[in-house]
Amino acid sequence: AFDQFSETVVKSNIKIRINQIISENINSRNIQFNEISIVNRASDGRIISISINSALINTILLKIEEEILKEFENSSMSVGMPIGNLFGIKFLSGVGPKINVKVLPVLVTAYEPKSELISSGINQSLHRITTVFEAEARCIAPFYNTNCRVKTTVILSEILIVGEIPEIIVS
C-alpha cells in the first residue's frame, strides 16, 4: 500500500522531470541524428558501415547526468497520501485524511548507451542507439520508508538501412 502508492507517485514525478531535462538538453544543442550516427557508403551508394560519434554521445550524456543531479540535489517533494494506504488493506486504499509523505531523491543516476541492429523486414535493418537513465529515490512517511528505482529510455539515433530486395523469395 504505502510502497505502491509512493513508488507510483515518485516514479511518475521524477520520470517526467528527467525526460524534460533530456529533451531540453538535446533540443538546445540542435543535434541532428546524422551527427550521432554517420553512414559510410561505397561509391555505388551501398552502406558499408555506420560510425558512432562516441565523443558526442558521451558529452551529451555527461551533461544530462550533471543537470539531473543538479535538479534534484537539495530538493524534496511532499505528496498527500490517504491514511488508509498505510495499512495495506485494499478496501481502505484511498480512504481517510491525507498525510504528507516526504520524497527525497537520493539520485544515483546511471546511464548505459546501447547500440543495436534489429531485423526490420526483407533486407532491411534498423540501427538504433539508445540510453537507459536510472535514478533512485527514497520515500519517507511516519513509520515507513521505501526506495524506488526510476528508469527511462532515450532514443539518440535511428537509421533504417534498406538493402536490395531479391527478385525471388523462396520460403
N, C-alpha and C positions, 0 to 999 in steps of 0.2 A: 504494500500500500504506500508507505512513505517512500520507499526506494523507487517504486514505479512512477509515482507522481513527480517526485523531484527529478528523477532521471529524464522523464519526458519533457518537462518544462525547461530544464537546464540544457539538454541536448538541443532543443529547438532554438532557444535564445542564442546559445554560443555558436551553433552551426550557421545561423543566419548572419551573425556578425562576422564570422570567419569568411564566409562566402562573399560578403560585401567587401571586406579588406582585399581578398584575392581579386575580385572583379575590378575594384578601383585601381589596384596596382597594375594589373595587366592593361587596363584601358588607358591609364595615364601615361604609360610607356609607348602606347601606339604600336605595339608589337604585332607584326604580321606572322601568320603561321609559317610562311616560307623563310622567315629568319631563323626559326627554331629547327625545322627540318628542311634540308637542302637536297633537292632531287638532282642527281647527276645522270646525264643522258649520253648515250653514244651518238655518233654522227648521224645515224639514221633515225634518231628520236626515241629509241628504246631506253627505258630506265635501266641503268646498270647498277646504281646504288643510291642509298639515301644516307646523307651525312647528318649527324645531330650536332647542333651547336651547344655542346655541354657547358661551355663557359657562360653563355647567355642564360641557359636554364638554371645553372647554379646561382647566378647573380639574381635572377628573378625570385627564386625560391628563398634565398637568404634574406632578401628584402621583405618578402611576405612574412616570413617567420619573425623577423625583427618587429614588424608592425603589429603582428598578432600579440607578441609578448608585451609590447608597449601598451597596447589597447587594454589588456587585462591585468597589467602589472599590479596596480594597487586598487583594483576595483572589486566590488562585490555587488550583488543584487539581492533584493528581498522578494519573495514570492508568497502570496497568500494561499495557504493550503487549508482546506476544510479539516477540522479536527478529527472527523470520522475516519479520515485516511490513515491516521496514526495507528489505529487498532488492527488493521489488516483484515477486517471483516468486510466482505464485498457489499453487503446491504447497507453498511454505514459509510461507504465511499461517497464523498461529495456532500456529506451531511455535517451540519454544525457550523459554529463560527469559525472564521479563518484565523490561523496563527501564522506568524511570519516565519518563513524558512529562509535562512541566510545562505546564499550561494557564494562560495569563494572559488574563483577559478584558480586552481593550482596548475596552471598551464604548463604541461610538459609537452611542448609541441615536437612533433617528429614528422618528417616528410620523406617519402620514398618515391623517387621518379621511376617510372616503368615504361619500357618500350615494348610494344607487342605487334606482331604481324598476324592478322586474322584473315582466314579464307572468307571471301565475300562473294562467291559465285564462280562461274566458269572463267578461269584465268583472270580472276580479279582478287586483289588482296588489299586489305585496309591496314595501313601503318598508323598506329596511334601511340602518342606519348601522353601518359597521364601521371598525376602525382596524387598520392593519398596524404592528406594532412590529418594528424591525430592530436587530440588535446585531452587533458584530464581535468575534471572539476570536482570539488568537494561540496556537499550539501550538508548544512548543519541546522538542526532544529532541536528543541528541548528533548533530551533523552535519546536522540537519534543522530547519526551522521552516516553518510554514504559517499562513495566515489563513483563517478561515471566517466566513461570514455566517449569522446565525440570524434567521429571520422567523417571526412568529406573528400570526395574525389574531384579533381580538376582535370579537364582535358586541355593539354597545352597545344597539341597539334594532331591533325588527322589528314592523311593523304590516301586517296583511293588510287591504287595502281591497277591500270587496266592493261591486260596483256592481249595478245592476238587471240581471236576466237577461232577455234578449229572449224573447218568446213563440215566435218563428220564427227558425231559423238556416238561412241559405242557404249552401251550400258549393260 
